């Protein structure tokens, strides 16, 4: 069964199919993606986005983009615009179906009044600490508020004064009257409204009371006509409250809440609060830092929308929480770029090589394929001359056993070029190797009759006379612990001090001077790279992903430990 078939057999699709077959909602399917505009979207959100939009599309339905803007203290138009950009980049559109919870503030206020009039909500004048103290614990029931039996008229008057700004923040809240002894803490008279004297980004100072998430979310679903409200597993305990609102308010639409497991990736954190902490404390260069799991960070690093959608399809939709190997995401990108990315030469840490028997004034153009398996991508010509750069790692003065590159007296082939032999090693006063003097065999040019002479190794190179110097950013995993959220330790203790290496003097073949930000390349033997869009002069290339997963063994062991603990 391929990945597309796996997607179509997930349990949520089966529920939707059964609902349609039963004639629920007149066969209509409508979903929604409801982000809070208080941060940037991350790869975990991509799972919800793909599910919400793809379910609607598969069943000829509609998906709304609804911003949950009920907490004006932390929300900003910057986040709204970033979310819109990320969704469009992933390939999704919503046409006229973009809404905000704030669109419904008047109607939500009306629903609150209805609950008060029906004796199902009351104004509580306790402090936040007092409410928390009486709420109880997971093992002990809560206790009724001393204001729980206030008369309806008094509750109506107090709530109106809350809305009119008569009271200070924290003086009163509106609570649902459900059951303080419920084993589900979410049902212990949850808060519906609180006072916040903060200017809202869309409604200004019209309101100084704002609805809580559960109340606004449920009733926004109702008002929009949502049929299937898809949520991650942490909202499973909130479903009884969701259904309580539907049962106790005069609504015509009854959405069905369905929970699925969230996406957890090794070597990263998915909490928006913790990601915000990394940004605010300067551990990363912002929400769009290429080490961040945000969609903007992944995009800047060179990830493609197709590779992310492929990854989401492969991991599937289940109810079981699990920790996915980061290598699984990287492999989706590798598979795509291996097929599409043109090959180029780049010497990350240059070591100069002088070919003594090559004429000083001579230059050649050597033919090089742009892709080993894609003739349709054509070829390019690489300039060659007496002085070249090779990778410093491709030379060892005292080579280990089975070293197949260059060492004193040994030969190696220059890819698409000649066989050279190391004749002399030049060092500086500290003993560091700074130059190699070599000879070349003019009969061994790649493609010639004598080119078949075998040597043990082949290395890449660039012409010193023609190379362009660029800064390269080599990104690694942001955390060294497979599950930095595990345990009670501060997750920042597990930050990888080597998550970014900056190389200032890397040498690239000259054709890369014309590279554009959207293009991606395989730097042969080094990984996949793209131009960093944060540098408008195109002076910096970032490594998107390495050629192979060097962390795979660590991830497999971590997965084994995770399953044992489960």
Secondary structure, DSSP 8 states (H G I E B T S, - for coil): --HHHHHHTSHHHHHHHHHHHTTGGGG--EEEE---SSS--BHHHHHHHHHHHHHHHHTT-EEEEEE----TTT--HHHHHHHHHHHHHHT---TT-EEEGGGGHHHHHHHHHHHHHTTSEEEE-S-HHHHHHHT--SSS-----TTTT--HHHHHHHHHHHHTT-S-TTS-EEEE-S-TT-SSGGGSS-EEEEE----BTTTBTS-SEEE-HHHHHHHHHHHHT-SEEEEEGGGGGGHHHHHHHHHHS--S---EEEEE---EETTS---HHHHHHHHHTTSSSSTT-TTS-BHHHHHHHT--HHHHHHHHHHH---SS--EE-HHHHHHHHHHHHHHH-EEE-EESSEEEEEETTS-TT--EEEEEES-TT-GGG-EEEEEE-SEEEEEGGGB-TT--TT--SB-TT-EEEETTS-EEEEEEEEE-TTS-EEEEEEEEEGGG-TTSGGGG---S-EE--EETTT-EEEEEEEE--SBSSTTTTSSSS-GGGGB-TTSEEEEEEEEE-GGGGG--TT-EEEETTTEEEEE-TT-TT--EEEEEE-SS-TTHHHHHHHHHHHHHH-
